[in-house]
C-alpha cells in the first residue's frame, strides 16, 4: 500500500488531500446509516410491523426507485452549481437524519414505505457531488481517488451494523431511528463548514441547454452504454443478495442481531484493503483487468452461499464476497468518467448510479421467488447476474484513466 499512497500524493496538493479526506469521512458516515438500516434495523422493522417477504422486498426496491428517479437531477445540480458542493453534501446528510427520525414513528407498512422513499433521496444528492469533486481534483489518479472514496463507504458498512446492533441493546428499533437525527445534523453542519471555501470551482455548464447538449453527447458513447448495461445487471444480482442475506442469517440460520452484524461487518473489512488496491490496479492496468475477474469471482462466491455447510465456510464466503462486491461499483464509475473524457463528472456518476434502476425491482422479484421456492434461490439468481456481467465485459475494450 506504500506505493499506492506515494502515487496518490504526487498528484495532490495538501488542500486537495484534506478535502478528499473530509469527503471520505462524510461518505463513511452516510454508509453507517444506510448499512445499519438495511442490515440491522430494517429486519427489525419487518418483525415489528409484521411485514411479509414481498412487503420487505418492496421497501428496498422503492427506496432505490426514488434514488434513481432523482439522481439525474442531482447530477445536473452538482455539475451546474459546483461551487455549492459543500452545501449539497451537508443537506444530503441532514436529510438522512430527518428521514430516520420519521421512520422511528412509523405505525404500519404504508407509513414506512412513504418514509423509505424519502430516505432514498440522500444517496442521489451525495454521490454525484462528492465523486464529481474528487474526479476534478485527481484526473490522473481517478480510479484510486474514487476507490478511496469508496473505502470510506466500506468503513461505514463495517461500522454501521455494529453500531446499530449495539444501539439495539439499550434501545428498541424505534428509539434507535429517532436518536439518529442528532448526529446527522451535527455532521452535516461540520461537512459544510469545513469544505465551504475549498470547493468553489466555477462550473463549465452555463445553462440547462448546454447541459442537455453534453448529456446527448454522453449517450452516444458506446463504451458508456456498455458500462450502463453492466452496472444494471450487476445491480440486479447484488441488491437481491444484499437485501436478503441478513434475512437468511437472522431467520433461516437463527443468528442474533449482533451475530448478523459481525458477519456483515467482516464481509466489508477486506474491502478496506481491496478497494484502493483495485482502484490502483485499474489506473495502472486498465479497468477491464479488474472488472472482469472481479465479477466472475463474485458470481462463484454468490453461488457458493447456497451450498455452504458450516458456519466457518459461510463466514469465509461472505467475507471473500465482500472483498469483491462493493469495490466493483466504484471501478465502474471511474471507468465511465474516463470513457467520456472527464466531462460533466457528476452527471456521469449519476448515470452510472441511475443504471442501477433495473436493480430496484430485484429485491421485490427476489421476495416473490423466495415465497415461491426458498431463500437459497436468491443466491443462484444473484450469481447468474454477476456471471453475465463479467462475460459481457470480456468483449469490449475499456479506456484507462487519463495521465
TIDOLUM-488498 format. One record per residue (C-alpha): residue number from 1; residue in one letter; x, y, z. Coordinates in nm, 3 decimals, always signed. Example, Ala and Ser with C-alpha at 12.3 -4.5 7.8 and 13.67 -1.06 7.14 Angstrom:
BEGIN
+-----+------+---------+---------+---------+
|  nr | rest |       X |       Y |       Z |
+-----+------+---------+---------+---------+
|   1 |    A |  +1.230 |  -0.450 |  +0.780 |
|   2 |    S |  +1.367 |  -0.106 |  +0.714 |
+-----+------+---------+---------+---------+
This chain:
BEGIN
+-----+------+---------+---------+---------+
|  nr | rest |       X |       Y |       Z |
+-----+------+---------+---------+---------+
|   1 |    X |  +0.000 |  +0.000 |  +0.000 |
|   2 |    X |  +0.303 |  +0.230 |  +0.032 |
|   3 |    X |  +0.338 |  +0.266 |  -0.344 |
|   4 |    X |  -0.034 |  +0.344 |  -0.373 |
|   5 |    X |  -0.010 |  +0.623 |  -0.120 |
|   6 |    X |  +0.303 |  +0.770 |  -0.284 |
|   7 |    X |  +0.143 |  +0.768 |  -0.629 |
|   8 |    X |  -0.167 |  +0.936 |  -0.494 |
|   9 |    X |  +0.028 |  +1.205 |  -0.304 |
|  10 |    X |  +0.230 |  +1.301 |  -0.613 |
|  11 |    X |  -0.092 |  +1.424 |  -0.779 |
|  12 |    X |  -0.241 |  +1.604 |  -0.481 |
|  13 |    X |  -0.198 |  +1.938 |  -0.308 |
|  14 |    X |  -0.232 |  +1.944 |  +0.073 |
|  15 |    X |  -0.570 |  +2.117 |  +0.041 |
|  16 |    X |  -0.692 |  +1.857 |  -0.209 |
|  17 |    X |  -0.592 |  +1.575 |  +0.026 |
|  18 |    X |  -0.765 |  +1.746 |  +0.319 |
|  19 |    X |  -1.089 |  +1.792 |  +0.127 |
|  20 |    X |  -1.070 |  +1.435 |  -0.008 |
|  21 |    X |  -1.033 |  +1.307 |  +0.349 |
|  22 |    X |  -1.337 |  +1.509 |  +0.463 |
|  23 |    X |  -1.547 |  +1.378 |  +0.173 |
|  24 |    X |  -1.434 |  +1.023 |  +0.251 |
|  25 |    X |  -1.539 |  +1.067 |  +0.617 |
|  26 |    X |  -1.877 |  +1.204 |  +0.508 |
|  27 |    X |  -1.922 |  +0.903 |  +0.282 |
|  28 |    X |  -1.835 |  +0.673 |  +0.573 |
|  29 |    X |  -2.095 |  +0.845 |  +0.790 |
|  30 |    X |  -2.363 |  +0.808 |  +0.523 |
|  31 |    X |  -2.293 |  +0.437 |  +0.495 |
|  32 |    X |  -2.305 |  +0.391 |  +0.870 |
|  33 |    X |  -2.668 |  +0.498 |  +0.846 |
|  34 |    X |  -2.750 |  +0.305 |  +0.529 |
|  35 |    X |  -2.585 |  -0.022 |  +0.633 |
|  36 |    X |  -2.727 |  -0.001 |  +0.983 |
|  37 |    X |  -3.075 |  +0.047 |  +0.837 |
|  38 |    X |  -3.064 |  -0.219 |  +0.566 |
|  39 |    X |  -2.875 |  -0.489 |  +0.755 |
|  40 |    X |  -2.996 |  -0.450 |  +1.113 |
|  41 |    X |  -3.284 |  -0.205 |  +1.157 |
|  42 |    X |  -3.494 |  -0.294 |  +0.853 |
|  43 |    X |  -3.519 |  -0.663 |  +0.956 |
|  44 |    X |  -3.629 |  -0.539 |  +1.300 |
|  45 |    X |  -3.888 |  -0.315 |  +1.131 |
|  46 |    X |  -4.007 |  -0.618 |  +0.930 |
|  47 |    X |  -4.067 |  -0.810 |  +1.251 |
|  48 |    X |  -4.208 |  -0.514 |  +1.445 |
|  49 |    X |  -4.459 |  -0.420 |  +1.174 |
|  50 |    X |  -4.530 |  -0.787 |  +1.080 |
|  51 |    X |  -4.432 |  -0.747 |  +0.714 |
|  52 |    X |  -4.411 |  -1.042 |  +0.474 |
|  53 |    X |  -4.117 |  -1.104 |  +0.238 |
|  54 |    X |  -4.288 |  -0.928 |  -0.052 |
|  55 |    X |  -4.354 |  -0.614 |  +0.154 |
|  56 |    X |  -3.999 |  -0.620 |  +0.290 |
|  57 |    X |  -3.857 |  -0.651 |  -0.061 |
|  58 |    X |  -4.073 |  -0.363 |  -0.179 |
|  59 |    X |  -3.924 |  -0.132 |  +0.086 |
|  60 |    X |  -3.577 |  -0.192 |  -0.058 |
|  61 |    X |  -3.699 |  -0.163 |  -0.415 |
|  62 |    X |  -3.895 |  +0.160 |  -0.375 |
|  63 |    X |  -3.611 |  +0.323 |  -0.181 |
|  64 |    X |  -3.390 |  +0.258 |  -0.482 |
|  65 |    X |  -3.656 |  +0.378 |  -0.727 |
|  66 |    X |  -3.660 |  +0.720 |  -0.562 |
|  67 |    X |  -3.282 |  +0.730 |  -0.558 |
|  68 |    X |  -3.276 |  +0.652 |  -0.930 |
|  69 |    X |  -3.553 |  +0.897 |  -1.011 |
|  70 |    X |  -3.369 |  +1.189 |  -0.854 |
|  71 |    X |  -3.010 |  +1.100 |  -0.938 |
|  72 |    X |  -3.001 |  +1.261 |  -1.286 |
|  73 |    X |  -3.143 |  +1.579 |  -1.140 |
|  74 |    X |  -2.878 |  +1.565 |  -0.868 |
|  75 |    X |  -2.612 |  +1.522 |  -1.137 |
|  76 |    X |  -2.730 |  +1.836 |  -1.316 |
|  77 |    X |  -2.736 |  +2.036 |  -0.992 |
|  78 |    X |  -2.386 |  +1.914 |  -0.899 |
|  79 |    X |  -2.237 |  +1.999 |  -1.240 |
|  80 |    X |  -2.426 |  +2.327 |  -1.281 |
|  81 |    X |  -2.356 |  +2.455 |  -0.929 |
|  82 |    X |  -2.016 |  +2.307 |  -0.842 |
|  83 |    X |  -1.946 |  +2.592 |  -0.600 |
|  84 |    X |  -2.245 |  +2.472 |  -0.393 |
|  85 |    X |  -2.097 |  +2.125 |  -0.343 |
|  86 |    X |  -2.036 |  +2.178 |  +0.033 |
|  87 |    X |  -2.399 |  +2.282 |  +0.085 |
|  88 |    X |  -2.529 |  +1.989 |  -0.122 |
|  89 |    X |  -2.321 |  +1.742 |  +0.082 |
|  90 |    X |  -2.444 |  +1.893 |  +0.408 |
|  91 |    X |  -2.810 |  +1.885 |  +0.305 |
|  92 |    X |  -2.774 |  +1.521 |  +0.197 |
|  93 |    X |  -2.652 |  +1.406 |  +0.539 |
|  94 |    X |  -2.901 |  +1.624 |  +0.727 |
|  95 |    X |  -3.190 |  +1.483 |  +0.524 |
|  96 |    X |  -3.075 |  +1.133 |  +0.614 |
|  97 |    X |  -3.111 |  +1.209 |  +0.985 |
|  98 |    X |  -3.455 |  +1.367 |  +0.944 |
|  99 |    X |  -3.589 |  +1.071 |  +0.746 |
| 100 |    X |  -3.455 |  +0.821 |  +1.002 |
| 101 |    X |  -3.628 |  +1.016 |  +1.280 |
| 102 |    X |  -3.953 |  +0.998 |  +1.086 |
| 103 |    X |  -3.908 |  +0.622 |  +1.031 |
| 104 |    X |  -3.891 |  +0.580 |  +1.407 |
| 105 |    X |  -4.254 |  +0.695 |  +1.426 |
| 106 |    X |  -4.393 |  +0.465 |  +1.153 |
| 107 |    X |  -4.701 |  +0.264 |  +1.257 |
| 108 |    X |  -4.770 |  +0.044 |  +0.953 |
| 109 |    X |  -4.650 |  -0.067 |  +0.610 |
| 110 |    X |  -4.792 |  +0.232 |  +0.421 |
| 111 |    X |  -4.622 |  +0.481 |  +0.654 |
| 112 |    X |  -4.280 |  +0.315 |  +0.650 |
| 113 |    X |  -4.299 |  +0.284 |  +0.271 |
| 114 |    X |  -4.356 |  +0.660 |  +0.235 |
| 115 |    X |  -4.064 |  +0.736 |  +0.467 |
| 116 |    X |  -3.836 |  +0.489 |  +0.290 |
| 117 |    X |  -3.897 |  +0.690 |  -0.028 |
| 118 |    X |  -3.758 |  +0.998 |  +0.150 |
| 119 |    X |  -3.454 |  +0.802 |  +0.268 |
| 120 |    X |  -3.380 |  +0.724 |  -0.097 |
| 121 |    X |  -3.311 |  +1.092 |  -0.168 |
| 122 |    X |  -2.989 |  +1.112 |  +0.033 |
| 123 |    X |  -2.756 |  +0.896 |  -0.182 |
| 124 |    X |  -2.868 |  +1.068 |  -0.502 |
| 125 |    X |  -2.763 |  +1.404 |  -0.358 |
| 126 |    X |  -2.433 |  +1.295 |  -0.201 |
| 127 |    X |  -2.261 |  +1.071 |  -0.456 |
| 128 |    X |  -2.263 |  +1.290 |  -0.772 |
| 129 |    X |  -2.131 |  +1.595 |  -0.585 |
| 130 |    X |  -1.867 |  +1.403 |  -0.390 |
| 131 |    X |  -1.734 |  +1.191 |  -0.677 |
| 132 |    X |  -1.752 |  +1.482 |  -0.923 |
| 133 |    X |  -1.535 |  +1.691 |  -0.689 |
| 134 |    X |  -1.281 |  +1.409 |  -0.646 |
| 135 |    X |  -1.266 |  +1.347 |  -1.021 |
| 136 |    X |  -1.189 |  +1.713 |  -1.086 |
| 137 |    X |  -0.918 |  +1.721 |  -0.820 |
| 138 |    X |  -0.741 |  +1.399 |  -0.926 |
| 139 |    X |  -0.785 |  +1.345 |  -1.303 |
| 140 |    X |  -0.463 |  +1.141 |  -1.329 |
| 141 |    X |  -0.550 |  +0.904 |  -1.044 |
| 142 |    X |  -0.924 |  +0.893 |  -1.090 |
| 143 |    X |  -0.962 |  +0.521 |  -1.022 |
| 144 |    X |  -0.768 |  +0.545 |  -0.698 |
| 145 |    X |  -0.941 |  +0.865 |  -0.582 |
| 146 |    X |  -1.290 |  +0.727 |  -0.645 |
| 147 |    X |  -1.189 |  +0.397 |  -0.483 |
| 148 |    X |  -1.061 |  +0.574 |  -0.172 |
| 149 |    X |  -1.398 |  +0.749 |  -0.159 |
| 150 |    X |  -1.547 |  +0.400 |  -0.176 |
| 151 |    X |  -1.318 |  +0.293 |  +0.109 |
| 152 |    X |  -1.496 |  +0.548 |  +0.324 |
| 153 |    X |  -1.820 |  +0.376 |  +0.228 |
| 154 |    X |  -1.678 |  +0.037 |  +0.325 |
| 155 |    X |  -1.568 |  +0.171 |  +0.663 |
| 156 |    X |  -1.926 |  +0.285 |  +0.712 |
| 157 |    X |  -2.052 |  -0.056 |  +0.600 |
| 158 |    X |  -1.830 |  -0.218 |  +0.865 |
| 159 |    X |  -1.930 |  +0.016 |  +1.147 |
| 160 |    X |  -2.299 |  +0.059 |  +1.064 |
| 161 |    X |  -2.427 |  -0.288 |  +1.157 |
| 162 |    X |  -2.211 |  -0.294 |  +1.472 |
| 163 |    X |  -2.332 |  +0.048 |  +1.586 |
| 164 |    X |  -2.695 |  -0.033 |  +1.508 |
| 165 |    X |  -2.675 |  -0.372 |  +1.685 |
| 166 |    X |  -2.507 |  -0.209 |  +1.985 |
| 167 |    X |  -2.777 |  +0.058 |  +1.999 |
| 168 |    X |  -3.045 |  -0.214 |  +1.996 |
| 169 |    X |  -2.903 |  -0.347 |  +2.323 |
| 170 |    X |  -3.018 |  -0.034 |  +2.505 |
| 171 |    X |  -3.299 |  +0.089 |  +2.277 |
| 172 |    X |  -3.571 |  -0.073 |  +2.071 |
| 173 |    X |  -3.567 |  -0.007 |  +1.697 |
| 174 |    X |  -3.792 |  +0.297 |  +1.714 |
| 175 |    X |  -3.563 |  +0.463 |  +1.967 |
| 176 |    X |  -3.253 |  +0.395 |  +1.758 |
| 177 |    X |  -3.410 |  +0.554 |  +1.450 |
| 178 |    X |  -3.533 |  +0.858 |  +1.639 |
| 179 |    X |  -3.194 |  +0.916 |  +1.805 |
| 180 |    X |  -3.025 |  +0.907 |  +1.463 |
| 181 |    X |  -3.139 |  +1.262 |  +1.393 |
| 182 |    X |  -2.888 |  +1.434 |  +1.619 |
| 183 |    X |  -2.550 |  +1.304 |  +1.494 |
| 184 |    X |  -2.667 |  +1.350 |  +1.134 |
| 185 |    X |  -2.745 |  +1.719 |  +1.189 |
| 186 |    X |  -2.411 |  +1.776 |  +1.364 |
| 187 |    X |  -2.206 |  +1.604 |  +1.091 |
| 188 |    X |  -2.397 |  +1.776 |  +0.809 |
| 189 |    X |  -2.306 |  +2.117 |  +0.952 |
| 190 |    X |  -1.943 |  +2.014 |  +1.003 |
| 191 |    X |  -1.909 |  +1.888 |  +0.644 |
| 192 |    X |  -2.049 |  +2.211 |  +0.503 |
| 193 |    X |  -1.839 |  +2.432 |  +0.733 |
| 194 |    X |  -1.506 |  +2.254 |  +0.670 |
| 195 |    X |  -1.533 |  +2.250 |  +0.288 |
| 196 |    X |  -1.722 |  +2.573 |  +0.221 |
| 197 |    X |  -1.414 |  +2.760 |  +0.088 |
| 198 |    X |  -1.238 |  +2.465 |  -0.079 |
| 199 |    X |  -1.483 |  +2.351 |  -0.346 |
| 200 |    X |  -1.568 |  +2.682 |  -0.512 |
| 201 |    X |  -1.466 |  +2.592 |  -0.869 |
| 202 |    X |  -1.693 |  +2.762 |  -1.120 |
| 203 |    X |  -1.896 |  +2.526 |  -1.336 |
| 204 |    X |  -1.830 |  +2.482 |  -1.708 |
| 205 |    X |  -2.205 |  +2.430 |  -1.757 |
| 206 |    X |  -2.355 |  +2.774 |  -1.815 |
| 207 |    X |  -2.715 |  +2.681 |  -1.898 |
| 208 |    X |  -2.962 |  +2.396 |  -1.896 |
| 209 |    X |  -2.942 |  +2.390 |  -2.275 |
| 210 |    X |  -2.566 |  +2.332 |  -2.272 |
| 211 |    X |  -2.614 |  +2.063 |  -2.009 |
| 212 |    X |  -2.868 |  +1.877 |  -2.226 |
| 213 |    X |  -2.628 |  +1.902 |  -2.521 |
| 214 |    X |  -2.350 |  +1.747 |  -2.313 |
| 215 |    X |  -2.587 |  +1.476 |  -2.194 |
| 216 |    X |  -2.685 |  +1.386 |  -2.551 |
| 217 |    X |  -2.319 |  +1.354 |  -2.643 |
| 218 |    X |  -2.260 |  +1.123 |  -2.349 |
| 219 |    X |  -2.536 |  +0.887 |  -2.454 |
| 220 |    X |  -2.374 |  +0.841 |  -2.796 |
| 221 |    X |  -2.068 |  +0.687 |  -2.633 |
| 222 |    X |  -2.073 |  +0.307 |  -2.692 |
| 223 |    X |  -1.840 |  +0.230 |  -2.401 |
| 224 |    X |  -2.058 |  +0.432 |  -2.164 |
| 225 |    X |  -2.365 |  +0.241 |  -2.283 |
| 226 |    X |  -2.182 |  -0.087 |  -2.214 |
| 227 |    X |  -2.094 |  +0.026 |  -1.863 |
| 228 |    X |  -2.455 |  +0.134 |  -1.804 |
| 229 |    X |  -2.583 |  -0.211 |  -1.907 |
| 230 |    X |  -2.321 |  -0.393 |  -1.700 |
| 231 |    X |  -2.389 |  -0.175 |  -1.395 |
| 232 |    X |  -2.762 |  -0.252 |  -1.427 |
| 233 |    X |  -2.701 |  -0.628 |  -1.450 |
| 234 |    X |  -2.463 |  -0.618 |  -1.155 |
| 235 |    X |  -2.719 |  -0.423 |  -0.954 |
| 236 |    X |  -2.996 |  -0.675 |  -1.028 |
| 237 |    X |  -2.797 |  -0.951 |  -0.863 |
| 238 |    X |  -2.628 |  -0.750 |  -0.590 |
| 239 |    X |  -2.937 |  -0.577 |  -0.450 |
| 240 |    X |  -3.128 |  -0.905 |  -0.431 |
| 241 |    X |  -2.850 |  -1.090 |  -0.249 |
| 242 |    X |  -2.761 |  -0.792 |  -0.028 |
| 243 |    X |  -3.124 |  -0.736 |  +0.066 |
| 244 |    X |  -3.197 |  -1.093 |  +0.172 |
| 245 |    X |  -2.863 |  -1.209 |  +0.314 |
| 246 |    X |  -2.949 |  -1.051 |  +0.655 |
| 247 |    X |  -3.289 |  -1.227 |  +0.645 |
| 248 |    X |  -3.116 |  -1.558 |  +0.563 |
| 249 |    X |  -2.880 |  -1.516 |  +0.856 |
| 250 |    X |  -3.147 |  -1.400 |  +1.101 |
| 251 |    X |  -3.450 |  -1.613 |  +1.009 |
| 252 |    X |  -3.310 |  -1.925 |  +0.837 |
| 253 |    X |  -2.996 |  -1.968 |  +1.049 |
| 254 |    X |  -3.145 |  -1.804 |  +1.363 |
| 255 |    X |  -2.850 |  -1.569 |  +1.416 |
| 256 |    X |  -2.887 |  -1.291 |  +1.671 |
| 257 |    X |  -2.877 |  -0.928 |  +1.555 |
| 258 |    X |  -2.525 |  -0.899 |  +1.696 |
| 259 |    X |  -2.404 |  -1.208 |  +1.511 |
| 260 |    X |  -2.560 |  -1.085 |  +1.186 |
| 261 |    X |  -2.380 |  -0.753 |  +1.236 |
| 262 |    X |  -2.045 |  -0.926 |  +1.290 |
| 263 |    X |  -2.077 |  -1.139 |  +0.977 |
| 264 |    X |  -2.181 |  -0.848 |  +0.758 |
| 265 |    X |  -1.916 |  -0.617 |  +0.901 |
| 266 |    X |  -1.642 |  -0.876 |  +0.844 |
| 267 |    X |  -1.766 |  -0.902 |  +0.485 |
| 268 |    X |  -1.666 |  -0.538 |  +0.434 |
| 269 |    X |  -1.335 |  -0.531 |  +0.625 |
| 270 |    X |  -1.141 |  -0.695 |  +0.342 |
| 271 |    X |  -1.277 |  -0.422 |  +0.115 |
| 272 |    X |  -1.087 |  -0.157 |  +0.310 |
| 273 |    X |  -0.770 |  -0.306 |  +0.155 |
| 274 |    X |  -0.917 |  -0.436 |  -0.172 |
| 275 |    X |  -1.094 |  -0.111 |  -0.266 |
| 276 |    X |  -0.788 |  +0.118 |  -0.304 |
| 277 |    X |  -0.582 |  -0.175 |  -0.436 |
| 278 |    X |  -0.835 |  -0.237 |  -0.713 |
| 279 |    X |  -0.850 |  +0.134 |  -0.788 |
| 280 |    X |  -0.471 |  +0.149 |  -0.818 |
| 281 |    X |  -0.467 |  -0.158 |  -1.045 |
| 282 |    X |  -0.742 |  -0.004 |  -1.257 |
| 283 |    X |  -0.533 |  +0.310 |  -1.312 |
| 284 |    X |  -0.219 |  +0.109 |  -1.395 |
| 285 |    X |  -0.358 |  -0.189 |  -1.590 |
| 286 |    X |  -0.695 |  -0.063 |  -1.707 |
| 287 |    X |  -1.042 |  -0.116 |  -1.557 |
| 288 |    X |  -1.111 |  -0.430 |  -1.761 |
| 289 |    X |  -0.830 |  -0.613 |  -1.582 |
| 290 |    X |  -1.016 |  -0.556 |  -1.255 |
| 291 |    X |  -1.383 |  -0.568 |  -1.356 |
| 292 |    X |  -1.386 |  -0.897 |  -1.550 |
| 293 |    X |  -1.216 |  -1.123 |  -1.291 |
| 294 |    X |  -1.389 |  -0.934 |  -1.010 |
| 295 |    X |  -1.738 |  -1.001 |  -1.145 |
| 296 |    X |  -1.667 |  -1.367 |  -1.225 |
| 297 |    X |  -1.524 |  -1.430 |  -0.879 |
| 298 |    X |  -1.827 |  -1.256 |  -0.728 |
| 299 |    X |  -2.053 |  -1.492 |  -0.925 |
| 300 |    X |  -1.873 |  -1.800 |  -0.789 |
| 301 |    X |  -1.883 |  -1.676 |  -0.430 |
| 302 |    X |  -2.252 |  -1.581 |  -0.453 |
| 303 |    X |  -2.339 |  -1.925 |  -0.589 |
| 304 |    X |  -2.135 |  -2.084 |  -0.308 |
| 305 |    X |  -2.358 |  -1.916 |  -0.048 |
| 306 |    X |  -2.635 |  -2.162 |  -0.131 |
| 307 |    X |  -2.405 |  -2.460 |  -0.066 |
| 308 |    X |  -2.214 |  -2.362 |  +0.249 |
| 309 |    X |  -2.243 |  -2.647 |  +0.501 |
| 310 |    X |  -2.086 |  -2.493 |  +0.812 |
| 311 |    X |  -2.068 |  -2.157 |  +0.984 |
| 312 |    X |  -1.694 |  -2.139 |  +0.912 |
| 313 |    X |  -1.747 |  -2.192 |  +0.540 |
| 314 |    X |  -2.028 |  -1.938 |  +0.540 |
| 315 |    X |  -1.811 |  -1.677 |  +0.713 |
| 316 |    X |  -1.525 |  -1.729 |  +0.465 |
| 317 |    X |  -1.758 |  -1.698 |  +0.165 |
| 318 |    X |  -1.935 |  -1.388 |  +0.300 |
| 319 |    X |  -1.602 |  -1.218 |  +0.379 |
| 320 |    X |  -1.449 |  -1.306 |  +0.041 |
| 321 |    X |  -1.759 |  -1.186 |  -0.145 |
| 322 |    X |  -1.745 |  -0.856 |  +0.041 |
| 323 |    X |  -1.386 |  -0.802 |  -0.075 |
| 324 |    X |  -1.503 |  -0.802 |  -0.439 |
| 325 |    X |  -1.864 |  -0.686 |  -0.436 |
| 326 |    X |  -1.853 |  -0.329 |  -0.309 |
| 327 |    X |  -1.527 |  -0.214 |  -0.483 |
| 328 |    X |  -1.664 |  -0.306 |  -0.827 |
| 329 |    X |  -1.915 |  -0.023 |  -0.828 |
| 330 |    X |  -1.653 |  +0.249 |  -0.793 |
| 331 |    X |  -1.435 |  +0.098 |  -1.065 |
| 332 |    X |  -1.740 |  +0.116 |  -1.295 |
| 333 |    X |  -1.782 |  +0.486 |  -1.208 |
| 334 |    X |  -1.414 |  +0.573 |  -1.266 |
| 335 |    X |  -1.416 |  +0.379 |  -1.596 |
| 336 |    X |  -1.727 |  +0.567 |  -1.710 |
| 337 |    X |  -1.578 |  +0.909 |  -1.630 |
| 338 |    X |  -1.259 |  +0.816 |  -1.818 |
| 339 |    X |  -1.460 |  +0.683 |  -2.113 |
| 340 |    X |  -1.629 |  +1.023 |  -2.150 |
| 341 |    X |  -1.310 |  +1.228 |  -2.123 |
| 342 |    X |  -1.380 |  +1.361 |  -1.774 |
| 343 |    X |  -1.673 |  +1.578 |  -1.887 |
| 344 |    X |  -1.964 |  +1.658 |  -1.651 |
| 345 |    X |  -1.827 |  +1.414 |  -1.394 |
| 346 |    X |  -2.120 |  +1.442 |  -1.155 |
| 347 |    X |  -2.366 |  +1.363 |  -1.434 |
| 348 |    X |  -2.165 |  +1.060 |  -1.547 |
| 349 |    X |  -2.165 |  +0.946 |  -1.185 |
| 350 |    X |  -2.541 |  +0.999 |  -1.175 |
| 351 |    X |  -2.589 |  +0.798 |  -1.495 |
| 352 |    X |  -2.398 |  +0.502 |  -1.351 |
| 353 |    X |  -2.600 |  +0.522 |  -1.030 |
| 354 |    X |  -2.916 |  +0.555 |  -1.238 |
| 355 |    X |  -2.811 |  +0.242 |  -1.428 |
| 356 |    X |  -2.899 |  +0.057 |  -1.111 |
| 357 |    X |  -3.266 |  +0.126 |  -1.187 |
| 358 |    X |  -3.330 |  -0.228 |  -1.310 |
| 359 |    X |  -3.191 |  -0.348 |  -0.980 |
| 360 |    X |  -3.453 |  -0.151 |  -0.790 |
| 361 |    X |  -3.713 |  -0.411 |  -0.872 |
| 362 |    X |  -3.481 |  -0.701 |  -0.796 |
| 363 |    X |  -3.544 |  -0.735 |  -0.419 |
| 364 |    X |  -3.919 |  -0.734 |  -0.485 |
| 365 |    X |  -3.879 |  -1.003 |  -0.755 |
| 366 |    X |  -3.645 |  -1.195 |  -0.526 |
| 367 |    X |  -3.903 |  -1.180 |  -0.246 |
| 368 |    X |  -4.164 |  -1.338 |  -0.472 |
| 369 |    X |  -3.915 |  -1.606 |  -0.582 |
| 370 |    X |  -3.834 |  -1.683 |  -0.219 |
| 371 |    X |  -4.201 |  -1.703 |  -0.124 |
| 372 |    X |  -4.250 |  -1.946 |  -0.414 |
| 373 |    X |  -3.936 |  -2.157 |  -0.358 |
| 374 |    X |  -3.685 |  -2.094 |  -0.078 |
| 375 |    X |  -3.424 |  -1.845 |  +0.045 |
| 376 |    X |  -3.142 |  -2.027 |  -0.137 |
| 377 |    X |  -3.286 |  -1.941 |  -0.477 |
| 378 |    X |  -3.186 |  -1.575 |  -0.432 |
| 379 |    X |  -2.816 |  -1.671 |  -0.427 |
| 380 |    X |  -2.842 |  -1.862 |  -0.755 |
| 381 |    X |  -3.030 |  -1.566 |  -0.905 |
| 382 |    X |  -2.756 |  -1.323 |  -0.795 |
| 383 |    X |  -2.474 |  -1.546 |  -0.920 |
| 384 |    X |  -2.623 |  -1.566 |  -1.270 |
| 385 |    X |  -2.646 |  -1.186 |  -1.296 |
| 386 |    X |  -2.283 |  -1.139 |  -1.185 |
| 387 |    X |  -2.158 |  -1.401 |  -1.431 |
| 388 |    X |  -2.344 |  -1.241 |  -1.724 |
| 389 |    X |  -2.186 |  -0.904 |  -1.634 |
| 390 |    X |  -1.833 |  -1.046 |  -1.631 |
| 391 |    X |  -1.879 |  -1.229 |  -1.960 |
| 392 |    X |  -2.026 |  -0.921 |  -2.132 |
| 393 |    X |  -1.727 |  -0.707 |  -2.030 |
| 394 |    X |  -1.491 |  -0.953 |  -2.199 |
| 395 |    X |  -1.599 |  -0.838 |  -2.545 |
| 396 |    X |  -1.520 |  -0.466 |  -2.511 |
| 397 |    X |  -1.212 |  -0.251 |  -2.465 |
| 398 |    X |  -1.228 |  -0.005 |  -2.176 |
| 399 |    X |  -1.012 |  +0.311 |  -2.169 |
| 400 |    X |  -0.757 |  +0.371 |  -1.897 |
| 401 |    X |  -0.751 |  +0.669 |  -1.664 |
| 402 |    X |  -0.602 |  +0.989 |  -1.806 |
| 403 |    X |  -0.238 |  +1.054 |  -1.719 |
+-----+------+---------+---------+---------+
